[in-house]
Amino acid sequence: MGKELVDFPIIAEVIKRCDAVLKPKSIDIYHIMLSDDPTIFDDITNAFVAIVCMQVNLLGMIGFLTFKSFSLEKRQPPFCNT
């Protein structure tokens, strides 16, 4: 599911953070995201964890792109009131 996405440094960093949080719960996000097993998502826990990890990745990408665009334009983001 995520083999191509791990090539992006931002996504790889988020997956690494998710892995650090999930390791104590005995959940291996790398195995879930990078497995070729078509039945990996038959377990609802694996499916839920993968969906949440991808949502966190999307937020990370949006934040990165927003930060980059505002820093390139040299103006404040619209949510700043100063």
Secondary structure as a PSIPRED ss2 file (coil, helix, strand):
# PSIPRED VFORMAT (PSIPRED V4.0)

   1 M C   1.000  0.000  0.000
   2 G C   1.000  0.000  0.000
   3 K C   1.000  0.000  0.000
   4 E C   1.000  0.000  0.000
   5 L H   0.000  1.000  0.000
   6 V H   0.000  1.000  0.000
   7 D H   0.000  1.000  0.000
   8 F C   1.000  0.000  0.000
   9 P H   0.000  1.000  0.000
  10 I H   0.000  1.000  0.000
  11 I H   0.000  1.000  0.000
  12 A H   0.000  1.000  0.000
  13 E H   0.000  1.000  0.000
  14 V H   0.000  1.000  0.000
  15 I H   0.000  1.000  0.000
  16 K H   0.000  1.000  0.000
  17 R H   0.000  1.000  0.000
  18 C H   0.000  1.000  0.000
  19 D H   0.000  1.000  0.000
  20 A H   0.000  1.000  0.000
  21 V H   0.000  1.000  0.000
  22 L H   0.000  1.000  0.000
  23 K H   0.000  1.000  0.000
  24 P H   0.000  1.000  0.000
  25 K H   0.000  1.000  0.000
  26 S C   1.000  0.000  0.000
  27 I C   1.000  0.000  0.000
  28 D C   1.000  0.000  0.000
  29 I H   0.000  1.000  0.000
  30 Y H   0.000  1.000  0.000
  31 H H   0.000  1.000  0.000
  32 I H   0.000  1.000  0.000
  33 M H   0.000  1.000  0.000
  34 L H   0.000  1.000  0.000
  35 S C   1.000  0.000  0.000
  36 D C   1.000  0.000  0.000
  37 D C   1.000  0.000  0.000
  38 P C   1.000  0.000  0.000
  39 T C   1.000  0.000  0.000
  40 I H   0.000  1.000  0.000
  41 F H   0.000  1.000  0.000
  42 D H   0.000  1.000  0.000
  43 D C   1.000  0.000  0.000
  44 I H   0.000  1.000  0.000
  45 T H   0.000  1.000  0.000
  46 N H   0.000  1.000  0.000
  47 A H   0.000  1.000  0.000
  48 F H   0.000  1.000  0.000
  49 V H   0.000  1.000  0.000
  50 A H   0.000  1.000  0.000
  51 I H   0.000  1.000  0.000
  52 V H   0.000  1.000  0.000
  53 C H   0.000  1.000  0.000
  54 M H   0.000  1.000  0.000
  55 Q H   0.000  1.000  0.000
  56 V H   0.000  1.000  0.000
  57 N H   0.000  1.000  0.000
  58 L H   0.000  1.000  0.000
  59 L H   0.000  1.000  0.000
  60 G H   0.000  1.000  0.000
  61 M H   0.000  1.000  0.000
  62 I H   0.000  1.000  0.000
  63 G H   0.000  1.000  0.000
  64 F H   0.000  1.000  0.000
  65 L H   0.000  1.000  0.000
  66 T H   0.000  1.000  0.000
  67 F H   0.000  1.000  0.000
  68 K H   0.000  1.000  0.000
  69 S H   0.000  1.000  0.000
  70 F H   0.000  1.000  0.000
  71 S H   0.000  1.000  0.000
  72 L H   0.000  1.000  0.000
  73 E H   0.000  1.000  0.000
  74 K C   1.000  0.000  0.000
  75 R C   1.000  0.000  0.000
  76 Q C   1.000  0.000  0.000
  77 P C   1.000  0.000  0.000
  78 P C   1.000  0.000  0.000
  79 F C   1.000  0.000  0.000
  80 C C   1.000  0.000  0.000
  81 N C   1.000  0.000  0.000
  82 T C   1.000  0.000  0.000
